Amino acid sequence: MTSQYLERLARSDQLDAWKPGELTEALAAVEKLVTLSRQPAGEPRILNLRLAIYRRRLRYELDRRADHDDDAGEP
């Protein structure tokens, strides 16, 4: 499943077409990959730019939807 999400992110699929559960699962998968790619203590940190961009896009979309849901619930 992780590879499917990464493929969709790599193709720059429009996140507004994703289901909320897909966004959450994709973010969890990206977070796991970021954690697994961490360098041991004392080693220089290598940032995986691709994963950082995916994580930012997913978080932004989830936050945007949460804000929209909050606004829709107010009278």
GUVEX-202203 format. One record per atom (N, C-alpha, C): residue in one letter; x, y, z. Coordinates in steps of 0.1 Angstrom, whole numbers. Example, Ala and Ser with C-alpha at 12.3 -4.5 7.8 and 13.67 -1.06 7.14 Angstrom:
2
[A, [132, -57, 78]];
[A, [123, -45, 78]];
[A, [132, -33, 78]];
[S, [128, -22, 71]];
[S, [137, -11, 71]];
[S, [129, 0, 79]];
This chain:
75
[M, [8, -12, 0]];
[M, [0, 0, 0]];
[M, [9, 13, 0]];
[T, [20, 12, 7]];
[T, [29, 24, 8]];
[T, [33, 28, -6]];
[S, [37, 18, -14]];
[S, [42, 21, -27]];
[S, [32, 27, -36]];
[Q, [19, 24, -34]];
[Q, [8, 30, -42]];
[Q, [7, 45, -38]];
[Y, [8, 48, -25]];
[Y, [7, 62, -21]];
[Y, [19, 69, -27]];
[L, [30, 64, -26]];
[L, [42, 71, -30]];
[L, [42, 73, -45]];
[E, [37, 63, -53]];
[E, [35, 65, -67]];
[E, [25, 77, -70]];
[R, [14, 77, -63]];
[R, [5, 88, -65]];
[R, [10, 101, -62]];
[L, [18, 102, -51]];
[L, [24, 114, -47]];
[L, [35, 119, -57]];
[A, [42, 109, -62]];
[A, [53, 112, -72]];
[A, [47, 117, -85]];
[R, [35, 113, -89]];
[R, [28, 118, -101]];
[R, [21, 131, -98]];
[S, [22, 136, -86]];
[S, [16, 149, -82]];
[S, [1, 148, -83]];
[D, [-5, 137, -80]];
[D, [-20, 136, -80]];
[D, [-26, 147, -71]];
[Q, [-37, 152, -76]];
[Q, [-44, 163, -68]];
[Q, [-49, 157, -55]];
[L, [-44, 162, -44]];
[L, [-48, 156, -31]];
[L, [-63, 159, -27]];
[D, [-69, 168, -34]];
[D, [-83, 171, -31]];
[D, [-92, 159, -36]];
[A, [-87, 151, -44]];
[A, [-94, 139, -49]];
[A, [-92, 127, -40]];
[W, [-83, 128, -31]];
[W, [-81, 117, -22]];
[W, [-91, 116, -11]];
[K, [-94, 104, -7]];
[K, [-103, 102, 5]];
[K, [-96, 105, 18]];
[P, [-103, 110, 28]];
[P, [-96, 113, 40]];
[P, [-88, 102, 46]];
[G, [-93, 90, 45]];
[G, [-85, 78, 50]];
[G, [-73, 76, 43]];
[E, [-73, 79, 30]];
[E, [-61, 77, 21]];
[E, [-50, 87, 25]];
[L, [-55, 99, 28]];
[L, [-45, 110, 32]];
[L, [-38, 106, 45]];
[T, [-46, 101, 55]];
[T, [-41, 97, 68]];
[T, [-31, 85, 66]];
[E, [-35, 75, 59]];
[E, [-27, 64, 57]];
[E, [-14, 67, 50]];
[A, [-15, 76, 40]];
[A, [-3, 80, 32]];
[A, [7, 88, 41]];
[L, [1, 97, 50]];
[L, [10, 104, 59]];
[L, [16, 95, 69]];
[A, [9, 85, 74]];
[A, [15, 76, 83]];
[A, [27, 68, 76]];
[A, [24, 64, 63]];
[A, [35, 57, 56]];
[A, [47, 65, 54]];
[V, [45, 78, 50]];
[V, [56, 87, 48]];
[V, [64, 90, 61]];
[E, [56, 92, 72]];
[E, [62, 94, 85]];
[E, [71, 82, 89]];
[K, [66, 70, 86]];
[K, [74, 57, 89]];
[K, [86, 57, 81]];
[L, [86, 61, 68]];
[L, [98, 61, 60]];
[L, [108, 71, 65]];
[V, [103, 83, 69]];
[V, [112, 93, 75]];
[V, [119, 88, 87]];
[T, [111, 81, 96]];
[T, [117, 75, 108]];
[T, [128, 65, 105]];
[L, [125, 56, 95]];
[L, [134, 46, 91]];
[L, [147, 51, 85]];
[S, [146, 63, 79]];
[S, [157, 69, 72]];
[S, [166, 77, 81]];
[R, [163, 78, 93]];
[R, [170, 87, 103]];
[R, [184, 81, 104]];
[Q, [194, 90, 105]];
[Q, [208, 86, 107]];
[Q, [211, 83, 122]];
[P, [220, 74, 124]];
[P, [225, 72, 138]];
[P, [231, 84, 144]];
[A, [231, 85, 158]];
[A, [236, 97, 165]];
[A, [251, 98, 161]];
[G, [255, 111, 159]];
[G, [268, 114, 155]];
[G, [271, 114, 140]];
[E, [262, 109, 133]];
[E, [263, 109, 118]];
[E, [256, 122, 113]];
[P, [261, 127, 101]];
[P, [254, 138, 95]];
[P, [240, 134, 91]];
[R, [231, 143, 93]];
[R, [217, 141, 90]];
[R, [215, 143, 75]];
[I, [209, 133, 68]];
[I, [207, 135, 54]];
[I, [191, 136, 53]];
[L, [187, 147, 47]];
[L, [173, 150, 46]];
[L, [168, 144, 33]];
[N, [158, 136, 33]];
[N, [152, 131, 21]];
[N, [142, 141, 16]];
[L, [146, 149, 7]];
[L, [137, 161, 3]];
[L, [124, 156, -3]];
[R, [124, 145, -10]];
[R, [112, 140, -16]];
[R, [102, 136, -5]];
[L, [106, 129, 5]];
[L, [97, 126, 16]];
[L, [92, 138, 24]];
[A, [101, 148, 26]];
[A, [98, 160, 33]];
[A, [87, 168, 25]];
[I, [88, 168, 12]];
[I, [78, 175, 4]];
[I, [64, 167, 4]];
[Y, [65, 154, 4]];
[Y, [52, 146, 5]];
[Y, [46, 148, 18]];
[R, [54, 148, 29]];
[R, [48, 150, 42]];
[R, [42, 164, 43]];
[R, [48, 174, 38]];
[R, [43, 187, 39]];
[R, [30, 188, 31]];
[R, [29, 183, 19]];
[R, [17, 183, 11]];
[R, [5, 176, 18]];
[L, [8, 164, 24]];
[L, [-2, 157, 30]];
[L, [-7, 164, 43]];
[R, [2, 169, 51]];
[R, [-2, 177, 63]];
[R, [-10, 189, 59]];
[Y, [-6, 196, 49]];
[Y, [-13, 208, 44]];
[Y, [-28, 204, 40]];
[E, [-29, 194, 33]];
[E, [-42, 190, 28]];
[E, [-51, 185, 40]];
[L, [-46, 178, 49]];
[L, [-53, 173, 61]];
[L, [-58, 186, 69]];
[D, [-49, 195, 71]];
[D, [-52, 207, 79]];
[D, [-62, 216, 71]];
[R, [-61, 217, 58]];
[R, [-71, 224, 50]];
[R, [-85, 218, 52]];
[R, [-85, 205, 51]];
[R, [-99, 199, 53]];
[R, [-104, 200, 67]];
[A, [-95, 199, 77]];
[A, [-100, 201, 90]];
[A, [-105, 215, 92]];
[D, [-98, 225, 87]];
[D, [-103, 239, 88]];
[D, [-116, 241, 81]];
[H, [-118, 234, 69]];
[H, [-130, 235, 62]];
[H, [-142, 229, 69]];
[D, [-139, 217, 76]];
[D, [-149, 211, 83]];
[D, [-153, 219, 95]];
[D, [-144, 226, 102]];
[D, [-147, 234, 113]];
[D, [-155, 246, 109]];
[D, [-152, 252, 97]];
[D, [-160, 263, 92]];
[D, [-174, 259, 89]];
[A, [-176, 247, 83]];
[A, [-189, 242, 79]];
[A, [-198, 239, 91]];
[G, [-192, 236, 102]];
[G, [-200, 233, 114]];
[G, [-204, 245, 122]];
[E, [-199, 256, 119]];
[E, [-203, 269, 126]];
[E, [-215, 275, 120]];
[P, [-224, 280, 128]];
[P, [-236, 287, 122]];
[P, [-233, 300, 116]];
